Amino acid sequence: MTETILDPVAARMALLRRTFLRRGGFGVGSLALASLMQSDATADAQSPVPTPGSSQNVQHHAPRIKRVIWLTMAGGPSHLETFDYKPELAKRDGQLMPESMTKGQQIAQLQGQPLKCFAPQTKFAKFGKSGTEICELFPRIGSVVDDICFIRSMTTDAINHDPAHMFMNTGSQIAGRPSMGAWALYGLGSEATDLPGFVVLTSLGRGGQNQPIAARQWSAGLLPSRFQGVHLRGKGEPVMYLQNPPGIDRAQQQSLIETVNALNGHRDQLVNDPEIATRIAQYEMAFQLQDSIPRLMDANNEDAKTLELYGGKIGDGSFAANCLLARRLAERGVRFIQLYHKDWDHHGDVKNGIQLKAEEIDRPCAALIEDLKARGMWDDTLIVWAGEFGRTPMSQGGNGRDHHNKGFTIWLSGGAVRGGLNYGQTDELGYAAVENVVSVHDLHATMLHLLGIDHARFSVKFQGLDVRLTGVEPCRVLHDILS
């Protein structure tokens, strides 16, 4: 059998013919489409239709915030040992849960086992002028409790870790949809010129099972990949292979980047592929990061008082250090900053586990609020503290709690939300949300609203459908919690 070898000139001419025909078709089609849509565009000129490939600057109304800092407590924190005290659960310790609550309900790992009430394993106390009752292991959070809105009626559709993370991040349990940060960056762009607009930081804690997290949780999904989150390592080199090899200076590197991007630009003119635009942007950003990352990680311009406030040193890989980095990233214009702190999966020994977690997160969470307020940035920042679900009021293994999705607690802070507010509640045993029930899509809609985006009008076409962060089921903006 003889192998066919195409003449390079003939191959290029064929490519040019195909490109001409494809673009010509798009041109004629675009004229027809513009004619068909003219009346709609005139009637709804304030509803821009996002076009894949670049940020859209979608603003449906005046924004209340510029940025989001999402503190993800990976593993599922127990609301019953942290922010939702249930004295009735303590009274019923060891008794069977009411069958009216649990019969036919979704349970992760307690199928076929006696469902016994398990009393809260920590003590609670009231804090602030609002008298908000939270676990006494969180005194620093208690000191800023009047700047926090607790949502004690949060729910989610998923009951196992990976789909629950996907749902909390993307509004879908199925991988492949854009994450919250990707949507925010796609719609609004970033004020940062030398850092990614969506940054992810991770830290490992103590006292729980180390459930894995994956890059698909901060993926751009069906959006161009330039909008995905960029994972900066909290310890060691934040970005691998960022430094120039020996013998290559910055001017030579810049010349190389410009040459490669010029070649990519020529290719993009031929095939009009959004991923080529991503590649060009990535080369340019990598070149910027060679200068910006060392400055980001340089703690010399942080005074001793600030370092003491957080209780962590930049670059030590701790949650405290990452909270300080989050503030530094916010100062530099990064739109969406997401911190993952792991080991909240307490199937056993929830009492000691929560104590260890409190030691790790209490101080830096409060420090982040205090620091942003001191720098005049708290008013236009939204801080979200949340896990992917909560834990059961029933015991597992005698001293732990199973996954639970019918009611748990998250909290928000920032000038756009009402501080000192306890919104919603679970039943007397902490099993299900019964008042002002909040869904993940409600939370996403509220986040977009504060950024100036109407969630119902913010979508992208994919396989003939209008895909949006908040899905197709009814949801609402939580106006009651907004200041």
Buried (B, 14 or more C-beta within 10 A) or exposed (E): EEEEEEEEEEEEEEEEEEBEEEEEEEEEEEEEEEEEEEEEEEEEEEBBBBEBBBBBEBBBEEBBBBBBBBBBBBBBBBBBBBBBBBEEBBEBEEEEBBEEBBEEEEBBBBEEEEBBBBBBBBEBBEBBEBEBBBBBBBBBBBBBBBBBBBBBBBBBBBBBBBBBBBBBBBBBBEBEBBBBBBBBBBBBBBBBEBBBBBBBBBBBBBBBBEBEBEEBBBBBBBBBBBBBBBBBEBBEEBBEEBEEEEEEEEEEBEEBBEEEBEEBEEBBEBEBBBEBBBBBBBBBBBBBBBEBBEEBBEBEEBEEEBBEBBBBBBBEBBBBBBBBBBBBBBBBBBBBBBBBBBBBBBBBBBBBBBBBBBBBBBBBBBBBBBBBBEEEBBBBBBBBBBBBBBBBBBBBBEBBBBBBBBBBBBBBBBBBBEBBBBBBBBBBBBBBBBEBBBBBBBBBBBBBBBBBBBBBBBBBEBEEEEBBBBBEEEBBBBEEBBE
